[in-house]
């Protein structure tokens, strides 16, 4: 599970790069007429009647026939009569749709509203005859009342903090930066800072389901969106409709297990890139994949001691780490990694710095396009509670470094995770089985760097009604990978509720 300091950031790429930037290039559909929904006629959970029956003020938003509304939810479900917050909902009407497909791109912190635009423009026409496509930015995220923490300048400094401390001073600085981030969230966001957990976000989704007039929740979640979907299924198994969990997170992992899984996943992806790269005459790694990876290790060590000046900024080891990692989410960006590494080996860190900026949605003026890079810490720390101790972390360094000298050092320190988060976790991720839910489709990709295939296997084992669908290939998530076998299986499931046979594997064409 994505709980560690560095590990949590590695989960953002699907939401911030793939889900928005890549798919945005596709043509925009207009949709059909919007019919304002009425709340479903069913008993509401105790104390929540007013939220489940509230009247929504729908208005046109964006292109086409899409409509948006604000939904009011309690900040603390244990005190529903207390303060409230707002979440933003966007509905893309399908062609006579009788179901609503809620979508989430992951993060946590990615905008589901942006992802709904992508999904609406990419889903096949036959699916849109059955489904409206709905984006709900989770509490504290995106267009929903956002969690406010550090200023842009402060967050830029946070990103640059050395994530592989070599001495007591660097370790203290790393730990202090996490504490200061949490304190800023408390100071600037008040009670909301303690209530952006996945459990609470899942409860919000049930209110949205009811207000859309649906007796079941249909769901497409990618990356962290699989965790949000799985938690919903565990809380409300009788309301689960058709649920696709693509690029699955393992809810049962401890912080160190989650960090080590990503260490394995990213090294597996880097090995695949290196083996592909050295087939080319102009590969910056040379003609030997293992020796090429050693060059990357040496580059990171050099940057740790002597960052590269890039204008009035610097490429640090930490920013190079993110710049490399972000290109491993999609095989289509491997060529960009080659260009960035070639330049960096020659002393030019500009492209790796740009990739790090893209990872965090940092604009050229130093501002950030969203709060995703900060809210991810708050959500993950409220989900996971305390991280490892320093002693436990140090004991794990040899194992992590042996597995991946490129990613292991940062990820093992990341396993400290939330040990220094100042806000108490009151709604951690529960043990999940979703007993009684309808069949749930879990998808794993064999060389997925961010959510390793083993995580999909684990989630499918934990969910009583899950069926595991496997994609053999590279990159993060499967549905939009271009694999026809995967897309056909998902579309059939969405249209007919029929999951593929257990053990189905889709090979790359």
C-alpha positions in Angstrom: 0.0 0.0 0.0 1.3 3.5 -0.8 2.1 4.7 2.7 5.7 5.9 2.7 7.1 9.3 2.2 8.7 8.6 -1.2 6.4 5.7 -2.0 3.3 7.8 -1.7 4.6 10.3 -4.3 5.2 7.5 -6.8 1.5 6.8 -6.9 0.6 10.2 -8.4 1.9 9.6 -11.9 -1.2 7.9 -13.3 -3.5 10.6 -12.0 -1.3 13.5 -13.0 0.3 12.4 -16.2 -1.5 9.5 -17.8 -5.0 10.1 -16.7 -5.0 13.8 -17.7 -2.2 14.7 -20.0 -2.0 11.7 -22.3 -5.7 11.0 -22.8 -6.6 14.6 -23.1 -5.5 14.6 -26.7 -8.5 12.5 -27.8 -11.6 14.1 -29.4 -14.3 15.5 -27.1 -17.8 14.1 -27.1 -20.8 16.3 -26.4 -23.0 13.8 -24.7 -26.8 13.9 -24.5 -29.4 15.8 -22.5 -28.9 15.8 -18.8 -31.8 14.6 -16.6 -31.6 15.8 -13.0 -31.6 12.8 -10.7 -33.7 12.4 -7.6 -32.3 10.7 -4.5 -32.9 6.9 -4.4 -35.8 5.9 -2.2 -34.0 3.9 0.6 -33.3 4.3 4.3 -30.2 6.4 5.1 -27.6 5.4 7.7 -28.4 6.7 11.1 -27.9 10.4 11.5 -27.2 11.0 7.8 -30.7 11.4 6.4 -30.2 15.1 5.6 -27.1 14.3 3.6 -28.7 11.4 1.6 -31.7 13.5 0.7 -30.2 16.9 0.1 -31.3 18.9 -3.0 -28.6 19.5 -5.5 -28.2 22.6 -7.6 -27.0 21.3 -11.0 -25.4 23.6 -13.6 -23.7 23.3 -16.9 -19.9 22.9 -16.6 -17.3 22.5 -19.2 -18.0 21.3 -22.8 -20.9 19.3 -24.0 -23.9 18.4 -21.8 -21.9 17.8 -18.6 -23.5 19.1 -15.4 -21.9 19.8 -12.0 -23.1 20.2 -8.5 -21.8 20.6 -4.9 -22.6 17.8 -2.4 -22.4 18.6 1.3 -20.9 15.9 3.6 -20.0 15.8 7.3 -16.3 16.5 8.0 -16.5 13.9 10.8 -19.0 11.0 10.3 -18.8 10.3 14.0 -20.3 13.8 14.5 -22.7 14.3 11.6 -24.3 17.3 13.2 -21.0 19.1 13.3 -19.0 21.0 10.6 -19.4 20.1 6.9 -17.3 20.2 3.8 -18.2 20.2 0.1 -17.3 17.8 -2.7 -17.6 18.5 -6.4 -19.5 16.1 -8.7 -19.5 16.1 -12.5 -21.8 14.0 -14.6 -21.3 13.3 -18.3 -24.7 12.1 -19.5 -24.7 8.9 -21.5 -27.1 8.2 -24.4 -30.1 7.1 -22.4 -28.0 5.7 -19.6 -29.6 3.7 -16.8 -26.5 3.4 -14.7 -23.8 5.7 -13.4 -20.1 4.8 -13.6 -18.1 6.7 -10.9 -14.4 6.9 -11.9 -11.2 7.7 -10.0 -7.6 7.9 -11.4 -5.7 7.3 -8.2 -3.1 9.3 -6.3 -4.5 9.7 -3.8 -4.9 13.3 -4.9 -5.7 12.9 -8.6 -8.8 14.7 -9.9 -11.6 12.4 -10.6 -13.4 15.2 -12.4 -10.5 15.5 -14.9 -10.4 11.8 -15.2 -14.1 11.7 -15.9 -13.5 13.9 -19.0 -10.9 11.3 -20.2 -13.1 8.3 -19.5 -16.1 9.9 -21.2 -14.1 10.6 -24.3 -12.5 7.1 -24.4 -15.2 4.7 -23.4 -16.8 2.9 -26.3 -20.2 4.1 -27.5 -22.0 0.9 -26.3 -20.8 1.5 -22.8 -22.1 5.1 -22.9 -25.5 3.9 -23.9 -25.7 2.2 -20.5 -23.7 4.6 -18.2 -23.4 8.2 -17.3 -19.7 8.9 -16.4 -19.3 10.6 -13.1 -16.2 12.2 -11.5 -16.3 12.9 -7.8 -13.2 14.7 -6.5 -12.7 13.1 -3.0 -12.8 15.3 0.1 -9.9 17.7 0.2 -8.9 17.0 -3.4 -9.1 18.9 -6.7 -12.3 21.0 -7.1 -13.7 19.7 -3.8 -13.1 22.0 -0.9 -9.3 21.6 -1.0 -6.9 20.7 1.8 -4.6 23.7 2.1 -1.1 23.1 3.5 2.3 24.6 2.4 2.7 27.5 0.1 4.1 26.7 -3.4 7.6 27.9 -2.5 7.5 25.8 0.7 6.3 22.7 -1.2 9.1 23.2 -3.8 11.6 23.1 -0.9 9.8 20.0 0.5 10.3 18.1 -2.7 14.0 18.9 -2.8 14.6 17.6 0.7 17.2 14.9 0.7 15.3 11.6 0.7 18.4 9.4 1.3 19.9 11.0 4.4 23.6 10.4 5.0 24.0 11.8 8.4 22.0 12.9 11.5 21.4 16.4 10.2 20.0 15.3 6.9 17.7 12.7 8.7 16.5 15.4 11.0 15.7 17.7 8.1 13.8 15.0 6.3 11.7 14.1 9.4 11.1 17.8 10.2 9.8 18.5 6.7 7.1 15.8 7.2 6.1 17.3 10.5 5.9 20.8 9.1 3.7 19.7 6.2 1.2 18.1 8.6 1.3 21.2 10.9 0.6 23.4 7.9 -2.4 21.3 6.9 -3.8 21.6 10.4 -3.2 25.4 10.6 -4.6 26.2 7.1 -7.4 23.6 6.9 -8.6 23.1 10.4 -10.7 20.0 11.2 -10.6 18.8 7.6 -6.9 17.9 7.9 -7.9 15.0 10.3 -10.7 13.8 8.1 -9.5 13.1 4.5 -9.1 9.3 5.0 -10.1 6.8 2.4 -12.7 5.4 4.7 -14.4 8.8 4.9 -14.0 9.4 1.2 -15.7 6.0 0.5 -18.6 7.0 2.7 -18.9 10.2 0.7 -19.2 8.1 -2.5 -22.2 6.4 -1.0 -24.0 9.7 -0.5 -23.3 10.6 -4.1 -24.6 7.2 -5.3 -27.9 7.8 -3.5 -28.2 11.4 -4.7 -27.7 10.1 -8.3 -30.7 7.9 -7.8 -28.7 4.7 -8.1 -29.3 1.7 -5.8 -25.9 0.3 -6.8 -22.5 1.9 -7.2 -20.7 1.1 -10.4 -17.0 2.0 -10.2 -13.8 2.2 -12.3 -10.8 2.9 -10.1 -7.2 3.0 -11.2 -4.2 2.7 -8.9 -5.2 4.2 -5.5 -8.8 4.3 -7.0 -8.7 0.5 -6.5 -8.2 1.0 -2.8 -11.0 3.6 -2.6 -13.3 1.1 -4.5 -12.3 -1.8 -2.3 -12.9 0.1 0.9 -16.3 1.1 -0.4 -17.1 -2.5 -1.2 -16.2 -3.5 2.3 -18.3 -0.8 3.9 -21.3 -1.2 1.5 -21.2 -4.7 0.0 -24.9 -4.7 -0.8 -24.6 -1.6 -2.9 -21.7 -2.8 -5.1 -22.7 -3.0 -8.7 -20.0 -3.5 -11.4 -16.6 -2.6 -10.0 -13.3 -2.5 -12.0 -10.1 -2.2 -10.0 -7.2 -1.6 -12.4 -3.6 -1.5 -11.2 -4.6 -2.7 -7.8 -3.2 -1.7 -4.4 -2.9 -4.3 -1.6 -4.8 -2.9 1.4 -3.1 -5.3 3.8 0.5 -4.3 3.3 2.5 -2.7 6.1 4.5 0.4 5.3 7.7 -1.6 4.8 6.0 -4.2 2.7 4.5 -1.5 0.5 7.8 0.2 0.0 9.6 -3.0 -0.8 6.9 -4.0 -3.3 7.4 -0.7 -5.1 11.2 -1.1 -5.0 10.7 -4.4 -6.8 8.2 -3.0 -9.2 10.2 0.0 -10.2 13.4 -2.0 -10.6 11.5 -4.5 -12.7 10.4 -1.6 -14.9 13.8 -0.1 -15.1 15.3 -3.4 -16.1 12.8 -3.7 -18.9 13.7 -0.2 -20.0 17.4 -0.8 -19.9 17.2 -4.1 -21.8 15.1 -2.3 -24.5 17.4 0.7 -24.6 20.7 -1.1 -25.1 19.3 -2.6 -28.4 19.6 0.9 -29.9 22.9 2.3 -31.1 22.3 5.7 -29.4 21.3 4.3 -25.9 22.9 6.5 -23.2 23.4 3.4 -21.1 25.8 1.9 -23.6 25.4 -1.7 -24.8 25.1 -3.5 -21.5 21.9 -3.2 -19.4 23.4 -3.9 -16.0 26.4 -1.5 -16.6 23.9 1.1 -17.8 21.9 0.8 -14.5 25.2 1.3 -12.7 25.6 4.6 -14.6 22.2 5.7 -13.2 23.3 4.8 -9.7 26.5 6.8 -10.1 24.5 9.8 -11.4 22.3 9.8 -8.3 25.3 9.5 -6.0 26.9 12.5 -7.8 23.8 14.5 -7.5 23.5 13.7 -3.8 26.9 15.5 -3.2 26.8 18.0 -6.1 23.4 19.0 -7.6 23.4 20.2 -11.1 22.6 23.9 -11.6 19.8 24.5 -14.0 19.4 28.3 -14.4 18.4 29.6 -11.0 17.3 26.1 -9.9 19.1 22.9 -9.1 18.6 19.2 -10.0 18.9 17.4 -6.7 19.1 13.6 -6.2 15.5 13.6 -5.0 14.2 15.5 -8.1 16.2 13.2 -10.4 14.7 10.2 -8.6 11.1 11.5 -9.5 12.2 12.5 -13.0 13.4 8.9 -13.7 10.5 7.2 -12.0 7.8 9.1 -13.8 8.9 7.9 -17.2 8.6 4.2 -16.1 4.8 4.4 -15.8 4.3 4.1 -19.6 6.5 2.4 -22.2 5.8 5.3 -24.5 7.9 7.6 -22.3 11.0 5.5 -22.3 12.5 7.5 -25.1 12.1 10.6 -23.0 14.0 8.9 -20.2 16.8 8.2 -22.7 17.0 11.8 -23.7 17.0 13.0 -20.1 19.7 10.6 -19.0 21.9 11.4 -22.0 21.7 15.1 -21.1 22.3 14.5 -17.4 25.3 12.3 -18.0 26.7 15.2 -20.0 26.1 17.6 -17.1 22.7 19.0 -18.3 20.0 18.4 -15.7 17.3 20.4 -17.5 15.2 17.6 -18.8 15.2 15.5 -15.7 14.2 18.6 -13.7 11.3 19.2 -16.2 10.2 15.6 -15.7 10.2 16.1 -11.9 8.2 19.3 -12.4 5.7 17.4 -14.6 5.4 14.7 -11.9 4.2 17.3 -9.4 2.3 19.5 -11.9 4.7 22.4 -11.1 4.2 25.3 -13.5 7.1 27.3 -14.9 6.3 30.2 -12.6 6.8 28.0 -9.5 3.1 27.4 -8.8 1.5 24.0 -8.6 -1.6 23.2 -10.7 -3.2 21.2 -7.8 -2.7 20.2 -4.2 -2.2 16.6 -5.2 1.4 16.5 -4.1 0.5 17.5 -0.6 -2.9 15.9 0.1 -1.5 12.5 -0.8 0.5 12.7 2.5 -2.5 13.6 4.6 -4.6 10.8 3.1 -2.0 8.1 3.3 -1.0 9.0 6.9 -4.6 8.9 8.0 -5.0 5.6 6.3 -1.9 3.9 7.6 -1.1 5.5 11.0 2.5 5.4 12.2 5.4 4.3 10.0 8.5 2.4 11.0 11.1 3.5 13.5 14.5 4.7 12.6 16.1 1.5 13.9 13.7 -0.7 11.8 14.4 1.5 8.7 18.2 1.2 9.0 17.9 -2.5 9.4 16.1 -2.7 6.1 18.6 -0.6 4.1 20.7 -3.6 2.8 17.7 -5.6 1.6 16.2 -2.6 -0.3 19.5 -1.5 -1.8 20.3 -5.0 -3.0 16.9 -5.2 -4.7 17.3 -1.8 -6.3 20.3 0.5 -5.9 18.4 3.1 -7.9 15.1 3.1 -6.0 15.8 1.2 -2.8 17.7 3.8 -0.8 15.0 6.4 -1.2 12.1 4.0 -0.7 13.5 2.4 2.4 13.8 5.8 4.1 10.3 6.5 2.8 9.1 3.6 4.9 9.5 5.9 7.9 6.5 7.4 6.2 4.1 8.8 8.7 6.1 8.3 11.9 6.4 12.1 12.1 2.9 13.1 10.9 1.4 15.2 13.7 -2.3 14.3 13.0 -3.8 11.2 14.7 -5.2 8.5 12.4 -8.8 7.7 13.5 -10.1 5.9 10.4 -7.3 3.6 9.2 -7.9 1.1 6.4 -9.8 -1.9 7.8 -9.2 -5.5 7.0 -11.1 -5.9 3.7 -13.1 -8.8 2.4 -16.3 -7.1 1.0 -18.2 -10.3 1.8 -21.6 -10.3 0.0 -20.6 -8.0 -2.8 -21.3 -8.7 -6.5 -18.4 -10.0 -8.6 -15.5 -7.5 -8.6 -13.0 -7.4 -11.5 -9.4 -6.9 -10.3 -6.7 -6.2 -13.0 -3.0 -6.5 -12.6 -0.1 -5.8 -15.1 2.9 -8.1 -14.7 5.5 -5.3 -15.0 3.6 -2.5 -13.4 6.1 -0.3 -11.5 3.8 1.5 -9.1 1.3 -1.1 -8.2 3.2 -4.4 -8.7 1.3 -7.4 -10.0 1.6 -9.1 -6.7 -0.6 -6.4 -5.2 -3.4 -7.3 -7.6 -3.0 -10.9 -6.7 -3.3 -10.0 -3.0 -6.3 -7.8 -3.4 -8.1 -10.4 -5.4 -7.4 -12.9 -2.7 -8.8 -10.6 0.0 -12.0 -9.7 -1.8 -14.5 -12.6 -1.5 -16.1 -12.1 -4.9 -13.1 -10.9 -6.9 -11.9 -12.3 -10.2 -8.3 -11.5 -11.2 -7.6 -10.5 -14.8 -3.9 -10.4 -15.8 -2.1 -8.3 -18.5 1.4 -9.4 -19.4 3.2 -6.2 -20.2 4.8 -2.9 -19.1 3.4 0.2 -17.6 1.0 1.3 -15.0 -2.6 -0.1 -15.3 -4.1 -2.0 -18.2 -7.5 -0.8 -19.6 -6.0 2.0 -21.7 -2.8 0.1 -22.6 -4.0 -0.8 -26.1 -4.4 -4.4 -25.2 -7.6 -5.5 -27.0 -8.0 -8.6 -24.8 -8.1 -6.4 -21.7 -10.5 -3.8 -23.1 -12.9 -6.5 -24.4 -13.0 -8.2 -21.0 -13.6 -4.9 -19.2 -16.3 -3.8 -21.6 -18.1 -7.1 -21.5 -18.1 -6.9 -17.7 -19.4 -3.4 -17.7 -22.1 -4.2 -20.2 -23.2 -7.6 -19.0 -21.9 -7.9 -15.5 -20.0 -11.0 -16.6 -16.4 -11.3 -15.4 -13.8 -13.2 -17.4 -12.9 -16.7 -16.3 -10.6 -16.8 -13.2 -7.0 -17.0 -14.4 -7.5 -15.2 -17.7 -4.2 -13.7 -18.9 -4.0 -11.2 -21.8 -0.6 -11.2 -23.6 0.8 -8.2 -25.4 0.1 -8.2 -29.1 
